[in-house]
Every structure is written in structure tokens, then in C-alpha cells.
Amino acid sequence: MHHDRPADDAAPGRAGSPHPFRVYAHRGASAELPENTLEAFARAVELGVDALELDVWLTADGAVVVHHDALGARTADVDAHIARAPLADVRAWDVGHAFRAPDGSRPFVGRGFRAPLLEEVLEAFPGVHVNVDVKHHHPRAAEAVVRLCERLRVEGRVTLTSVDHGLVIGMRKLGWRGALGMGQRAGLSLVALPAFALRHLPRVSDAVQIPHRYAGVRFARRAIVDRCHALGLRVDYWTVNDPALAAELIALGADGIMTDDPARVVAAAHAARRGA
């Protein structure tokens, strides 16, 4: 499996923004196939996404594996913790269990879906930007991800991020030269700070990745987008599965849309972008 797309830095930005516009496939085309699998990523690329979004953990023997949860219970019906399991065990998990159809069935169980290594994803999709969310909040995991990406020389097409902003800062201190995303907590704090406080913020991240709505508060607002752009930060919203909402966010100036359902959102998002 090897999928080429144009280099990320060749993608033109939205009018008025220096940042390349992206529709991200959130854990791949996870509305159609088991999340965070090579098959889900391949389907997303086939549907025309600009980037892939995925999650990683470090196994007990030091492998960087693509998986969202700390445990295998939801995704594979296995009561085990990835950080305490060897790669061989995790590779044996049937992550087809993660997908539940509208009727409640699990149609992909027993069909060979496995959790890939991060390296496998990066090699399978060499021209695609990849947003890597480090779910394993430990400096050892962050260093493993940084060194892997450096070895593969993918700094120009990988954004590293984590909800643990201390981990994001740590990745920059490790010498990571690629883009860094600001996770939800740090991003929401940023948009809530008074203007005078922003001048004293250390510049670590390159992107703010936030929900369009959280705890009853709407963050899909032009003032928030403009504030982030004034700080030189791109703005990516998640998780957006409604084409109309995607178009609304783009009209507000969003640089990226993260979606589970590229089949519904990609065409609408790019049409909205052309009209922005």
C-alpha cells in the first residue's frame, strides 16, 4: 500500500491566511471503517483528504503503535493496556471490534483489521500530511515519536500534538523542527486569555486544534480565528461531520476541518474554501 499526493507545502492557503487549507480524516475514514487502521487511512486518501489525523501509544517494548485508547477494551475487546503490552500482543488484537454499525452490529470483527505502526502509516502515504496526537503522556513516548519522525525525515509533513501541553513543549525541547499543534486545553486557554496576556506567551506551537463547541460554549467564532491568526497560528476545528457546519467554519476563516466522514465533508469543504 503506497499512496502519493502532492507535497503539503505546495497546497495554497485560504485567501487571507498563510496556512495551507486541510481537511483531515479523523482516525481515517472512521465513519466507514475501523478507526486508526491502514484501511481507514487508505479510504480517506481515496476520498481526497488533505491530511490524516491519528493517535499513538508506545508499547512495553518501545514500538510506536497507532491506537486511540490506553486500553484495548473498546477497540479490540481485550482487557489490556498498550503501554504494558509487547508489540506482538497488540498486533494480534482484532481492532475491527472498534466499528459499530448503525444497527449496533460489528461487521468488521474477524476481518483482519490490525493496529499499524506509525512508521507503516508514514511509509504507506508518503505525500500526505499526518497529524500525530501523542496519547501516551510520558516523555519516553514523546521522544520515541520525535526520533522516529526524524529518522524517516518527515518533519515537513508531520504535525505532532498532544492534549498534554507539557509534552508538546517537551517535543520542541527535544529539537523537533516540524509543526506542533496546541491541544484542546491549551487552545481553549489561549482563546480565553485577555489580549494583554497574549504578548507574554512563549511561542511553542504552530496550530490551535479545538472543538467547534465544548461544554456548551461555541468556539466557532471569527474573533477566535482572527486572534489565532494574529499570533501566527493555524486553526483546525474538530470533529466536523456535517457539511453545512464545515462550510460555516471555513467562512469564519478556519484553516482545517477534522472529520470522521470524508465522504460527506471533503467536497463541501473544498467548495466552501473556493468560495471563501
KOLNU-94288 format. One record per residue (C-alpha): x, y, z; residue number from 0. Coordinates in pm, whole numbers. Layout:
KOLNU-94288
<rec east="X" north="Y" up="Z" resi="NUM"/>
...
//
This chain:
KOLNU-94288
<rec east="0" north="0" up="0" resi="0"/>
<rec east="166" north="320" up="-120" resi="1"/>
<rec east="-25" north="640" up="-187" resi="2"/>
<rec east="130" north="954" up="-333" resi="3"/>
<rec east="-17" north="1302" up="-309" resi="4"/>
<rec east="125" north="1649" up="-374" resi="5"/>
<rec east="369" north="1778" up="-114" resi="6"/>
<rec east="193" north="1958" up="170" resi="7"/>
<rec east="383" north="2283" up="132" resi="8"/>
<rec east="259" north="2309" up="-227" resi="9"/>
<rec east="-103" north="2342" up="-116" resi="10"/>
<rec east="-227" north="2702" up="-143" resi="11"/>
<rec east="-368" north="2859" up="170" resi="12"/>
<rec east="-713" north="3005" up="219" resi="13"/>
<rec east="-748" north="3361" up="97" resi="14"/>
<rec east="-603" north="3592" up="361" resi="15"/>
<rec east="-432" north="3310" up="551" resi="16"/>
<rec east="-70" north="3195" up="508" resi="17"/>
<rec east="-162" north="2843" up="616" resi="18"/>
<rec east="-240" north="2557" up="375" resi="19"/>
<rec east="-603" north="2451" up="400" resi="20"/>
<rec east="-662" north="2091" up="508" resi="21"/>
<rec east="-946" north="1850" up="552" resi="22"/>
<rec east="-815" north="1592" up="799" resi="23"/>
<rec east="-951" north="1240" up="819" resi="24"/>
<rec east="-1005" north="1193" up="1194" resi="25"/>
<rec east="-861" north="846" up="1265" resi="26"/>
<rec east="-901" north="786" up="891" resi="27"/>
<rec east="-1240" north="740" up="728" resi="28"/>
<rec east="-1367" north="619" up="1063" resi="29"/>
<rec east="-1733" north="660" up="971" resi="30"/>
<rec east="-1687" north="378" up="719" resi="31"/>
<rec east="-1409" north="155" up="853" resi="32"/>
<rec east="-1242" north="68" up="1185" resi="33"/>
<rec east="-1057" north="372" up="1313" resi="34"/>
<rec east="-680" north="419" up="1302" resi="35"/>
<rec east="-622" north="136" up="1053" resi="36"/>
<rec east="-434" north="136" up="724" resi="37"/>
<rec east="-761" north="56" up="551" resi="38"/>
<rec east="-935" north="359" up="703" resi="39"/>
<rec east="-644" north="584" up="607" resi="40"/>
<rec east="-636" north="448" up="251" resi="41"/>
<rec east="-1009" north="509" up="212" resi="42"/>
<rec east="-969" north="866" up="337" resi="43"/>
<rec east="-693" north="937" up="85" resi="44"/>
<rec east="-908" north="786" up="-187" resi="45"/>
<rec east="-1183" north="1031" up="-89" resi="46"/>
<rec east="-948" north="1325" up="-131" resi="47"/>
<rec east="-850" north="1435" up="220" resi="48"/>
<rec east="-553" north="1666" up="257" resi="49"/>
<rec east="-426" north="1510" up="579" resi="50"/>
<rec east="-463" north="1218" up="814" resi="51"/>
<rec east="-519" north="1250" up="1187" resi="52"/>
<rec east="-416" north="964" up="1414" resi="53"/>
<rec east="-323" north="873" up="1770" resi="54"/>
<rec east="-18" north="690" up="1903" resi="55"/>
<rec east="99" north="497" up="2207" resi="56"/>
<rec east="429" north="337" up="2300" resi="57"/>
<rec east="418" north="-36" up="2366" resi="58"/>
<rec east="603" north="-200" up="2653" resi="59"/>
<rec east="888" north="-287" up="2417" resi="60"/>
<rec east="917" north="62" up="2267" resi="61"/>
<rec east="716" north="44" up="1943" resi="62"/>
<rec east="509" north="344" up="1834" resi="63"/>
<rec east="169" north="199" up="1751" resi="64"/>
<rec east="-139" north="376" up="1612" resi="65"/>
<rec east="-426" north="348" up="1860" resi="66"/>
<rec east="-651" north="595" up="2037" resi="67"/>
<rec east="-732" north="440" up="2375" resi="68"/>
<rec east="-496" north="341" up="2653" resi="69"/>
<rec east="-677" north="6" up="2674" resi="70"/>
<rec east="-784" north="-243" up="2411" resi="71"/>
<rec east="-1134" north="-295" up="2552" resi="72"/>
<rec east="-1333" north="-70" up="2318" resi="73"/>
<rec east="-1133" north="-128" up="2002" resi="74"/>
<rec east="-1049" north="-498" up="2032" resi="75"/>
<rec east="-1246" north="-641" up="2326" resi="76"/>
<rec east="-915" north="-704" up="2504" resi="77"/>
<rec east="-863" north="-601" up="2866" resi="78"/>
<rec east="-502" north="-492" up="2833" resi="79"/>
<rec east="-307" north="-164" up="2850" resi="80"/>
<rec east="-98" north="-82" up="2543" resi="81"/>
<rec east="185" north="66" up="2748" resi="82"/>
<rec east="216" north="-264" up="2938" resi="83"/>
<rec east="181" north="-495" up="2637" resi="84"/>
<rec east="451" north="-602" up="2391" resi="85"/>
<rec east="402" north="-513" up="2027" resi="86"/>
<rec east="340" north="-876" up="1931" resi="87"/>
<rec east="36" north="-885" up="2160" resi="88"/>
<rec east="-104" north="-554" up="2033" resi="89"/>
<rec east="-56" north="-665" up="1673" resi="90"/>
<rec east="-271" north="-968" up="1744" resi="91"/>
<rec east="-566" north="-755" up="1857" resi="92"/>
<rec east="-865" north="-752" up="1625" resi="93"/>
<rec east="-939" north="-378" up="1613" resi="94"/>
<rec east="-1230" north="-441" up="1380" resi="95"/>
<rec east="-1423" north="-456" up="1706" resi="96"/>
<rec east="-1396" north="-74" up="1723" resi="97"/>
<rec east="-1651" north="-14" up="1448" resi="98"/>
<rec east="-2018" north="-30" up="1535" resi="99"/>
<rec east="-2278" north="-5" up="1257" resi="100"/>
<rec east="-2599" north="198" up="1300" resi="101"/>
<rec east="-2788" north="-123" up="1379" resi="102"/>
<rec east="-2547" north="-199" up="1664" resi="103"/>
<rec east="-2364" north="-480" up="1485" resi="104"/>
<rec east="-1986" north="-509" up="1449" resi="105"/>
<rec east="-1942" north="-600" up="1080" resi="106"/>
<rec east="-1561" north="-586" up="1074" resi="107"/>
<rec east="-1481" north="-830" up="1355" resi="108"/>
<rec east="-1269" north="-1119" up="1229" resi="109"/>
<rec east="-1178" north="-947" up="902" resi="110"/>
<rec east="-812" north="-886" up="973" resi="111"/>
<rec east="-807" north="-524" up="1092" resi="112"/>
<rec east="-494" north="-453" up="1296" resi="113"/>
<rec east="-332" north="-154" up="1468" resi="114"/>
<rec east="-47" north="-35" up="1243" resi="115"/>
<rec east="285" north="110" up="1344" resi="116"/>
<rec east="325" north="483" up="1292" resi="117"/>
<rec east="616" north="406" up="1063" resi="118"/>
<rec east="391" north="192" up="844" resi="119"/>
<rec east="141" north="474" up="802" resi="120"/>
<rec east="408" north="730" up="718" resi="121"/>
<rec east="562" north="497" up="461" resi="122"/>
<rec east="227" north="397" up="307" resi="123"/>
<rec east="120" north="759" up="245" resi="124"/>
<rec east="442" north="946" up="160" resi="125"/>
<rec east="281" north="1259" up="14" resi="126"/>
<rec east="15" north="1309" up="280" resi="127"/>
<rec east="36" north="1539" up="580" resi="128"/>
<rec east="-9" north="1347" up="906" resi="129"/>
<rec east="-127" north="1493" up="1236" resi="130"/>
<rec east="6" north="1273" up="1518" resi="131"/>
<rec east="-166" north="1303" up="1856" resi="132"/>
<rec east="58" north="1153" up="2124" resi="133"/>
<rec east="-192" north="994" up="2364" resi="134"/>
<rec east="76" north="831" up="2577" resi="135"/>
<rec east="156" north="1121" up="2810" resi="136"/>
<rec east="509" north="1022" up="2901" resi="137"/>
<rec east="837" north="1187" up="2793" resi="138"/>
<rec east="966" north="850" up="2672" resi="139"/>
<rec east="676" north="822" up="2428" resi="140"/>
<rec east="725" north="1177" up="2304" resi="141"/>
<rec east="1095" north="1115" up="2243" resi="142"/>
<rec east="1024" north="790" up="2060" resi="143"/>
<rec east="782" north="968" up="1825" resi="144"/>
<rec east="1021" north="1259" up="1761" resi="145"/>
<rec east="1318" north="1032" up="1690" resi="146"/>
<rec east="1113" north="807" up="1461" resi="147"/>
<rec east="992" north="1103" up="1257" resi="148"/>
<rec east="1343" north="1245" up="1239" resi="149"/>
<rec east="1481" north="912" up="1119" resi="150"/>
<rec east="1217" north="899" up="845" resi="151"/>
<rec east="1283" north="1266" up="759" resi="152"/>
<rec east="917" north="1361" up="764" resi="153"/>
<rec east="944" north="1687" up="959" resi="154"/>
<rec east="796" north="1880" up="665" resi="155"/>
<rec east="471" north="1682" up="655" resi="156"/>
<rec east="404" north="1584" up="1015" resi="157"/>
<rec east="240" north="1784" up="1291" resi="158"/>
<rec east="294" north="1650" up="1642" resi="159"/>
<rec east="47" north="1735" up="1914" resi="160"/>
<rec east="-93" north="1623" up="2249" resi="161"/>
<rec east="-363" north="1728" up="2492" resi="162"/>
<rec east="-74" north="1740" up="2740" resi="163"/>
<rec east="81" north="2076" up="2651" resi="164"/>
<rec east="382" north="1997" up="2868" resi="165"/>
<rec east="451" north="1710" up="2631" resi="166"/>
<rec east="424" north="1948" up="2333" resi="167"/>
<rec east="679" north="2180" up="2495" resi="168"/>
<rec east="899" north="1878" up="2561" resi="169"/>
<rec east="892" north="1776" up="2195" resi="170"/>
<rec east="1016" north="2120" up="2095" resi="171"/>
<rec east="1292" north="2094" up="2355" resi="172"/>
<rec east="1390" north="1760" up="2202" resi="173"/>
<rec east="1474" north="1954" up="1887" resi="174"/>
<rec east="1163" north="1879" up="1682" resi="175"/>
<rec east="1178" north="2112" up="1380" resi="176"/>
<rec east="838" north="2027" up="1235" resi="177"/>
<rec east="500" north="2172" up="1323" resi="178"/>
<rec east="350" north="2138" up="1669" resi="179"/>
<rec east="-19" north="2151" up="1748" resi="180"/>
<rec east="-170" north="2301" up="2061" resi="181"/>
<rec east="-410" north="2055" up="2220" resi="182"/>
<rec east="-762" north="2129" up="2338" resi="183"/>
<rec east="-686" north="2251" up="2690" resi="184"/>
<rec east="-405" north="2486" up="2589" resi="185"/>
<rec east="-601" north="2602" up="2287" resi="186"/>
<rec east="-912" north="2683" up="2487" resi="187"/>
<rec east="-698" north="2867" up="2743" resi="188"/>
<rec east="-540" north="3069" up="2465" resi="189"/>
<rec east="-871" north="3190" up="2325" resi="190"/>
<rec east="-990" north="3284" up="2675" resi="191"/>
<rec east="-685" north="3489" up="2776" resi="192"/>
<rec east="-711" north="3870" up="2779" resi="193"/>
<rec east="-533" north="4039" up="2490" resi="194"/>
<rec east="-254" north="4190" up="2701" resi="195"/>
<rec east="-154" north="3844" up="2830" resi="196"/>
<rec east="-103" north="3708" up="2480" resi="197"/>
<rec east="206" north="3923" up="2429" resi="198"/>
<rec east="386" north="3730" up="2702" resi="199"/>
<rec east="306" north="3379" up="2579" resi="200"/>
<rec east="611" north="3176" up="2473" resi="201"/>
<rec east="578" north="3065" up="2109" resi="202"/>
<rec east="591" north="2685" up="2102" resi="203"/>
<rec east="305" north="2565" up="1884" resi="204"/>
<rec east="214" north="2635" up="1523" resi="205"/>
<rec east="-153" north="2533" up="1529" resi="206"/>
<rec east="-454" north="2555" up="1756" resi="207"/>
<rec east="-674" north="2244" up="1735" resi="208"/>
<rec east="-1003" north="2293" up="1916" resi="209"/>
<rec east="-1362" north="2168" up="1913" resi="210"/>
<rec east="-1620" north="2391" up="1747" resi="211"/>
<rec east="-1824" north="2361" up="2068" resi="212"/>
<rec east="-1722" north="2248" up="2416" resi="213"/>
<rec east="-1911" north="2240" up="2747" resi="214"/>
<rec east="-2192" north="2442" up="2593" resi="215"/>
<rec east="-1957" north="2717" up="2468" resi="216"/>
<rec east="-1926" north="2786" up="2096" resi="217"/>
<rec east="-1567" north="2830" up="1979" resi="218"/>
<rec east="-1658" north="2861" up="1612" resi="219"/>
<rec east="-1624" north="3239" up="1613" resi="220"/>
<rec east="-1443" north="3474" up="1379" resi="221"/>
<rec east="-1290" north="3662" up="1672" resi="222"/>
<rec east="-1121" north="3342" up="1789" resi="223"/>
<rec east="-991" north="3261" up="1442" resi="224"/>
<rec east="-864" north="3617" up="1396" resi="225"/>
<rec east="-692" north="3610" up="1735" resi="226"/>
<rec east="-509" north="3288" up="1649" resi="227"/>
<rec east="-411" north="3417" up="1306" resi="228"/>
<rec east="-275" north="3735" up="1463" resi="229"/>
<rec east="-44" north="3512" up="1667" resi="230"/>
<rec east="65" north="3326" up="1353" resi="231"/>
<rec east="-128" north="3010" up="1445" resi="232"/>
<rec east="-337" north="2799" up="1209" resi="233"/>
<rec east="-682" north="2700" up="1337" resi="234"/>
<rec east="-815" north="2345" up="1297" resi="235"/>
<rec east="-1163" north="2251" up="1423" resi="236"/>
<rec east="-1287" north="1905" up="1522" resi="237"/>
<rec east="-1485" north="1687" up="1490" resi="238"/>
<rec east="-1700" north="1807" up="1199" resi="239"/>
<rec east="-1924" north="1557" up="1019" resi="240"/>
<rec east="-2188" north="1799" up="892" resi="241"/>
<rec east="-2103" north="1957" up="551" resi="242"/>
<rec east="-2300" north="2270" up="641" resi="243"/>
<rec east="-2100" north="2317" up="962" resi="244"/>
<rec east="-1776" north="2263" up="770" resi="245"/>
<rec east="-1875" north="2538" up="526" resi="246"/>
<rec east="-1965" north="2769" up="815" resi="247"/>
<rec east="-1629" north="2716" up="984" resi="248"/>
<rec east="-1442" north="2781" up="661" resi="249"/>
<rec east="-1638" north="3103" up="610" resi="250"/>
<rec east="-1517" north="3209" up="955" resi="251"/>
<rec east="-1157" north="3155" up="842" resi="252"/>
<rec east="-1075" north="2804" up="971" resi="253"/>
<rec east="-760" north="2657" up="818" resi="254"/>
<rec east="-855" north="2295" up="884" resi="255"/>
<rec east="-1154" north="2068" up="937" resi="256"/>
<rec east="-1119" north="1730" up="1109" resi="257"/>
<rec east="-1388" north="1482" up="1012" resi="258"/>
<rec east="-1480" north="1117" up="1066" resi="259"/>
<rec east="-1674" north="1122" up="740" resi="260"/>
<rec east="-1466" north="1243" up="445" resi="261"/>
<rec east="-1723" north="1104" up="201" resi="262"/>
<rec east="-1971" north="1369" up="318" resi="263"/>
<rec east="-1736" north="1653" up="407" resi="264"/>
<rec east="-1442" north="1674" up="161" resi="265"/>
<rec east="-1630" north="1804" up="-143" resi="266"/>
<rec east="-1837" north="2050" up="61" resi="267"/>
<rec east="-1532" north="2181" up="244" resi="268"/>
<rec east="-1330" north="2239" up="-69" resi="269"/>
<rec east="-1628" north="2405" up="-241" resi="270"/>
<rec east="-1665" north="2636" up="58" resi="271"/>
<rec east="-1294" north="2708" up="53" resi="272"/>
<rec east="-1304" north="2808" up="-313" resi="273"/>
<rec east="-1587" north="3046" up="-234" resi="274"/>
<rec east="-1425" north="3194" up="77" resi="275"/>
//
